[in-house]
Amino acid sequence: MGEAAMNETISVAMSRSTVLAPVEYRTAGLVFYCFLFIIGFLVNITALWVFALTTKRRTSVTIHMINVAVVDLVFILLLPFRMIYYSWDYWPFGDMFCRVTAALTVFYPCMALWVFALISADRYVAIVQPKHSRELKSTRKAVVSCAGVWVMTLGCTAPLLFPDEDPDAVASHNFTTCLKMRDTEHLRRDNPINFVRLIFFFLVPMCIMVGCYAVIVDNLIHGRTSKLKPKVKQKSIRIIVTLIIQVLVCFVPYHVCFVFLLLSPDSNEVYSGWGAFTTLLMNLSTVLDIVLYYIVSKQFQDRVISVILYRNYLRSIRRKSMHTSSVRSLSNITSAMI
């Protein structure tokens, strides 16, 4: 009887070690998420402060930037729990919070891509339909569209709170793991939500972005934007280029890996290092949004520049104080010798 219990314990421990990430992946993830939390929190809390509290004149772009910052912060505030899990190799926060974390992990890329699609549509109106931009780009319509995306995305990720089969119940009998949180690394192919995510939260917003950019580029090439102010045109082009680079770097590899894992027959059994790497790339978007904020808002530029100048000012004061103290110490030594 004792030998059987010991064998069961060993088998559970072995199964737990195989489903969890290898040590090198956990170490790299821990370092990466520490960096992401510090930089991402400072960037997005500054952006939220600038766009939500200090911007006097609200526009559709302002509303979209507030949503980008809020979505980033929702994900970033979960990172300390993820870091504890990577560090301890143990989930101490219970099964329900693991489910919430897993659902919000899936929620982030879905919501981010739809907000990017709304920003792309906004730039389409600004460049291609400048005559109707005032009525099409009203803050009220921007708020309604963003609220609709929030409701749609939350509604589609809510079923993840109640999975039919819980991988953590298999990996550890008392829920000391949180495999649900590591989305593409331990993927179940038979979950219909995965296909909904792929179609409605990747392909559809990507088609909207590609369609908007194609029409914008066509109008720019054929000179149909001559009535547009140069500053508006330049700003719109910078936003478009930033979004394209960010989507290609952060979200396309993640979803390509997602498709391969869905089609792979052994995706339920093998830990995917490629899935882990593309997940890190996707999470990097929370920091890269600083480029978007910097292009959109003069106030955000001023805040960043003021912080940099203030740090340089503090450094110059420290250098002067160190120089003064060294001069004083030399004069004291000289006077003592005399």
C-alpha positions as CSV (number, residue, x, y, z in Angstrom):
1,M,0.0,0.0,0.0
2,G,2.8,2.4,0.9
3,E,4.7,1.5,-2.2
4,A,1.7,2.2,-4.4
5,A,1.2,5.6,-2.8
6,M,4.9,6.4,-3.3
7,N,4.6,5.4,-7.0
8,E,1.6,7.6,-7.4
9,T,3.4,10.5,-5.8
10,I,6.4,10.0,-8.1
11,S,4.2,9.8,-11.2
12,V,2.3,13.0,-10.2
13,A,5.6,14.8,-9.7
14,M,7.0,13.6,-13.0
15,S,3.8,14.6,-14.9
16,R,4.0,18.0,-13.1
17,S,7.6,18.5,-14.2
18,T,6.9,17.6,-17.8
19,V,3.9,20.0,-18.2
20,L,5.6,22.9,-16.5
21,A,8.1,25.1,-18.4
22,P,11.8,24.1,-18.4
23,V,14.0,26.0,-15.9
24,E,15.7,28.1,-18.6
25,Y,12.4,29.3,-20.0
26,R,11.1,30.2,-16.6
27,T,14.3,32.1,-15.8
28,A,14.2,34.0,-19.1
29,G,10.5,34.7,-18.6
30,L,11.1,36.0,-15.1
31,V,13.8,38.5,-16.2
32,F,11.7,39.6,-19.2
33,Y,8.5,40.1,-17.2
34,C,10.4,42.1,-14.5
35,F,11.6,44.5,-17.3
36,L,8.1,44.6,-18.8
37,F,6.4,45.4,-15.6
38,I,8.7,48.3,-14.6
39,I,8.8,49.9,-18.0
40,G,5.3,49.1,-19.1
41,F,3.7,50.3,-15.9
42,L,5.6,53.7,-16.0
43,V,4.8,54.2,-19.7
44,N,1.1,53.3,-19.6
45,I,0.3,55.1,-16.3
46,T,2.0,58.2,-17.7
47,A,-0.1,57.8,-20.9
48,L,-3.3,57.3,-19.0
49,W,-2.5,60.4,-16.9
50,V,-1.8,62.5,-20.0
51,F,-4.7,61.4,-22.1
52,A,-7.4,61.0,-19.4
53,L,-6.5,63.8,-17.0
54,T,-4.4,66.5,-18.5
55,T,-5.7,66.6,-22.1
56,K,-8.3,69.4,-22.3
57,R,-9.6,68.8,-25.8
58,R,-10.8,65.2,-26.3
59,T,-10.7,63.7,-29.7
60,S,-11.4,60.2,-31.1
61,V,-7.6,59.6,-31.1
62,T,-7.5,60.5,-27.4
63,I,-10.3,58.0,-26.6
64,H,-8.4,55.3,-28.5
65,M,-5.2,56.0,-26.6
66,I,-6.9,55.8,-23.3
67,N,-8.2,52.4,-24.2
68,V,-4.8,51.2,-25.3
69,A,-3.3,52.3,-22.0
70,V,-6.1,50.7,-20.0
71,V,-5.8,47.4,-21.9
72,D,-2.0,47.4,-21.3
73,L,-2.4,48.2,-17.6
74,V,-4.9,45.4,-17.1
75,F,-2.3,42.9,-18.5
76,I,0.7,44.6,-16.7
77,L,-0.9,44.5,-13.3
78,L,-1.2,40.7,-13.6
79,L,2.6,40.3,-14.2
80,P,3.7,40.2,-10.5
81,F,1.6,37.0,-10.1
82,R,3.1,35.5,-13.2
83,M,6.6,36.4,-11.9
84,I,5.9,34.7,-8.6
85,Y,4.7,31.6,-10.5
86,Y,7.8,31.6,-12.6
87,S,10.1,32.1,-9.6
88,W,8.5,29.6,-7.2
89,D,7.4,27.1,-9.8
90,Y,4.2,27.0,-7.7
91,W,0.8,28.8,-7.9
92,P,-0.3,29.9,-4.4
93,F,-3.3,32.1,-5.4
94,G,-6.0,29.5,-5.9
95,D,-7.8,28.1,-8.9
96,M,-10.3,30.9,-9.4
97,F,-7.7,33.6,-9.7
98,C,-5.8,31.3,-12.0
99,R,-8.9,31.2,-14.3
100,V,-9.2,35.0,-14.2
101,T,-5.5,35.4,-15.0
102,A,-5.8,33.0,-17.9
103,A,-8.9,34.7,-19.3
104,L,-7.3,38.1,-19.1
105,T,-4.1,36.7,-20.8
106,V,-6.3,35.7,-23.8
107,F,-8.2,38.9,-23.5
108,Y,-5.2,41.2,-24.0
109,P,-4.2,40.3,-27.7
110,C,-7.9,40.1,-28.7
111,M,-8.7,43.6,-27.3
112,A,-5.4,45.2,-28.4
113,L,-5.9,44.1,-32.1
114,W,-9.4,45.5,-32.2
115,V,-8.3,48.8,-30.7
116,F,-5.6,49.0,-33.3
117,A,-8.3,48.3,-36.0
118,L,-10.3,51.2,-34.6
119,I,-7.3,53.5,-34.8
120,S,-6.7,52.4,-38.4
121,A,-10.3,53.2,-39.3
122,D,-9.9,56.6,-37.6
123,R,-6.8,57.3,-39.7
124,Y,-8.7,56.1,-42.8
125,V,-11.4,58.7,-42.1
126,A,-8.8,61.4,-41.4
127,I,-6.9,60.9,-44.7
128,V,-9.5,59.5,-47.2
129,Q,-12.7,61.2,-45.9
130,P,-11.5,64.5,-44.5
131,K,-14.8,66.3,-45.4
132,H,-16.7,63.9,-43.2
133,S,-14.1,63.5,-40.5
134,R,-15.9,65.8,-38.0
135,E,-19.1,63.8,-38.0
136,L,-17.4,60.4,-38.4
137,K,-14.7,61.0,-35.8
138,S,-16.8,62.3,-33.0
139,T,-15.7,61.4,-29.4
140,R,-19.2,59.9,-28.8
141,K,-18.8,57.5,-31.7
142,A,-15.3,56.6,-30.5
143,V,-16.6,55.9,-27.0
144,V,-19.4,53.7,-28.3
145,S,-17.2,51.7,-30.7
146,C,-14.6,51.1,-27.9
147,A,-17.3,50.1,-25.5
148,G,-18.7,47.7,-28.1
149,V,-15.3,46.1,-28.5
150,W,-14.9,45.8,-24.7
151,V,-18.2,44.0,-24.4
152,M,-17.6,41.7,-27.4
153,T,-14.1,40.7,-26.2
154,L,-15.1,40.2,-22.5
155,G,-18.1,38.2,-23.7
156,C,-15.9,35.9,-25.8
157,T,-13.2,35.3,-23.1
158,A,-15.6,34.9,-20.2
159,P,-16.2,31.1,-21.0
160,L,-12.5,30.6,-20.2
161,L,-13.4,31.1,-16.6
162,F,-15.3,27.8,-16.7
163,P,-13.3,25.3,-18.7
164,D,-14.8,21.8,-19.4
165,E,-11.5,20.1,-18.7
166,D,-9.0,21.7,-16.4
167,P,-5.3,20.9,-17.2
168,D,-4.3,22.0,-13.7
169,A,-6.6,19.4,-12.1
170,V,-4.6,16.8,-14.0
171,A,-1.2,18.3,-13.4
172,S,-1.7,18.8,-9.6
173,H,-4.5,17.4,-7.5
174,N,-4.6,20.5,-5.3
175,F,-4.3,23.2,-8.1
176,T,-0.7,24.3,-7.4
177,T,-0.1,24.9,-11.1
178,C,-1.7,27.4,-13.5
179,L,-1.2,25.9,-16.9
180,K,-4.3,27.8,-18.1
181,M,-2.3,31.0,-17.9
182,R,0.3,29.9,-20.4
183,D,-1.9,29.9,-23.4
184,T,-0.1,28.7,-26.5
185,E,2.5,26.8,-24.5
186,H,-0.1,24.2,-23.3
187,L,-2.9,24.4,-25.9
188,R,-6.0,22.3,-26.2
189,R,-6.9,21.9,-29.9
190,D,-10.5,20.9,-29.3
191,N,-11.6,24.1,-27.6
192,P,-14.0,26.0,-29.9
193,I,-13.0,29.3,-28.3
194,N,-9.6,29.0,-30.0
195,F,-11.1,29.1,-33.4
196,V,-13.4,32.1,-32.5
197,R,-10.3,33.9,-31.3
198,L,-8.4,33.2,-34.5
199,I,-11.3,34.4,-36.8
200,F,-12.9,37.2,-35.0
201,F,-10.0,38.5,-32.9
202,F,-7.2,38.2,-35.4
203,L,-8.3,37.7,-39.0
204,V,-11.2,40.3,-38.9
205,P,-9.2,43.1,-37.3
206,M,-6.3,42.3,-39.5
207,C,-8.5,42.6,-42.6
208,I,-9.8,45.9,-41.3
209,M,-6.3,47.2,-40.9
210,V,-5.0,45.9,-44.2
211,G,-8.1,47.3,-46.0
212,C,-7.7,50.8,-44.4
213,Y,-3.9,50.9,-45.1
214,A,-4.4,49.8,-48.7
215,V,-6.9,52.5,-49.4
216,I,-4.7,55.1,-47.6
217,V,-1.6,54.1,-49.6
218,D,-3.6,54.2,-52.8
219,N,-4.8,57.8,-52.0
220,L,-1.3,58.9,-51.1
221,I,0.2,57.5,-54.3
222,H,-2.4,59.0,-56.6
223,G,-2.3,62.4,-54.8
224,R,-5.9,62.4,-53.6
225,T,-4.9,63.9,-50.3
226,S,-3.8,67.4,-51.5
227,K,-6.5,69.1,-49.4
228,L,-5.2,67.5,-46.2
229,K,-3.0,69.5,-43.9
230,P,0.7,68.3,-44.1
231,K,0.9,67.9,-40.3
232,V,-2.2,65.7,-40.2
233,K,-0.9,63.6,-43.1
234,Q,2.5,63.2,-41.6
235,K,1.0,62.3,-38.2
236,S,-1.3,59.7,-39.8
237,I,1.5,58.1,-41.7
238,R,3.6,57.8,-38.6
239,I,0.7,56.2,-36.7
240,I,0.1,53.7,-39.5
241,V,3.8,52.7,-39.8
242,T,4.0,52.3,-36.0
243,L,0.9,50.1,-36.0
244,I,2.1,48.0,-38.9
245,I,5.5,47.3,-37.3
246,Q,4.0,46.6,-33.9
247,V,1.4,44.1,-35.3
248,L,4.1,42.4,-37.5
249,V,6.6,42.0,-34.7
250,C,4.3,41.3,-31.7
251,F,1.0,39.8,-32.9
252,V,1.6,38.0,-36.3
253,P,4.2,35.5,-35.0
254,Y,2.1,34.8,-31.9
255,H,-1.0,33.9,-34.1
256,V,1.0,32.0,-36.7
257,C,2.4,29.9,-33.9
258,F,-1.2,29.6,-32.6
259,V,-2.4,28.2,-35.9
260,F,0.5,25.7,-36.1
261,L,-0.2,24.4,-32.6
262,L,-3.9,24.1,-33.4
263,L,-3.1,21.9,-36.4
264,S,-0.3,20.0,-34.6
265,P,-1.5,16.5,-33.4
266,D,0.7,16.5,-30.3
267,S,0.1,20.1,-29.1
268,N,-1.7,18.8,-26.0
269,E,1.4,16.9,-24.8
270,V,4.5,18.8,-25.6
271,Y,5.7,22.1,-24.1
272,S,6.2,24.6,-26.9
273,G,9.3,26.8,-26.7
274,W,8.2,28.5,-29.9
275,G,4.9,29.3,-28.2
276,A,6.7,30.7,-25.2
277,F,8.9,32.9,-27.4
278,T,6.0,34.3,-29.5
279,T,4.1,34.9,-26.3
280,L,6.9,37.1,-25.0
281,L,6.9,39.0,-28.3
282,M,3.2,39.6,-28.0
283,N,3.6,40.9,-24.5
284,L,6.3,43.3,-25.6
285,S,3.5,45.3,-27.3
286,T,2.7,46.8,-23.8
287,V,6.1,48.6,-23.9
288,L,6.2,49.4,-27.6
289,D,3.0,51.4,-27.3
290,I,5.3,54.2,-26.0
291,V,6.1,55.0,-29.7
292,L,2.4,55.3,-30.5
293,Y,1.8,57.6,-27.5
294,Y,4.8,59.7,-28.4
295,I,3.6,60.2,-32.0
296,V,0.0,61.0,-31.1
297,S,0.4,63.5,-28.2
298,K,2.6,66.6,-27.8
299,Q,1.8,66.5,-24.1
300,F,3.2,63.0,-23.8
301,Q,6.3,64.1,-25.7
302,D,6.7,67.0,-23.2
303,R,6.3,64.7,-20.2
304,V,9.0,62.3,-21.5
305,I,11.4,65.1,-22.4
306,S,10.8,66.8,-19.0
307,V,11.6,63.5,-17.2
308,I,14.8,63.1,-19.3
309,L,15.9,66.7,-18.7
310,Y,15.1,66.5,-15.0
311,R,17.3,63.4,-14.7
312,N,20.1,65.2,-16.5
313,Y,19.6,68.2,-14.2
314,L,19.9,66.0,-11.1
315,R,23.0,64.4,-12.5
316,S,24.6,67.8,-13.1
317,I,23.8,68.9,-9.6
318,R,25.4,65.7,-8.2
319,R,28.5,66.2,-10.3
320,K,28.8,69.8,-9.1
321,S,28.3,68.8,-5.5
322,M,30.9,66.1,-5.8
323,H,33.3,68.6,-7.5
324,T,32.7,71.2,-4.7
325,S,33.2,68.6,-1.9
326,S,36.5,67.4,-3.5
327,V,37.7,71.0,-3.9
328,R,36.9,71.7,-0.2
329,S,38.6,68.6,0.9
330,L,41.8,69.5,-1.0
331,S,41.7,73.0,0.4
332,N,41.3,71.6,3.9
333,I,44.3,69.3,3.4
334,T,46.4,72.2,2.0
335,S,45.6,74.4,5.0
336,A,46.4,71.7,7.4
337,M,49.8,71.1,5.8
338,I,50.5,74.9,6.0
